[in-house]
Amino acid sequence: MQACAFVTKKADIPALVKSQFERIYAAAKLECYFSDSENDALAWLAALGCSLDKE
């Protein structure tokens, strides 16, 4: 696993979701990104060289 992008627009408390996962991913030394937009999240992952494989 290289990175993870979270789309938090439907989260009840987006700030809480972000703070919890930021700590987890920081401890694991993995990049993470938070957005209200799925397109922005996918674009960020693509910029890191990640792809959406549908296999």
Buried (B, 14 or more C-beta within 10 A) or exposed (E): EEBBBBBBEEBEEBEEBBEEBEEEBEEEEEBBBBBEEEEBBBEBBEEEEBEEEEE
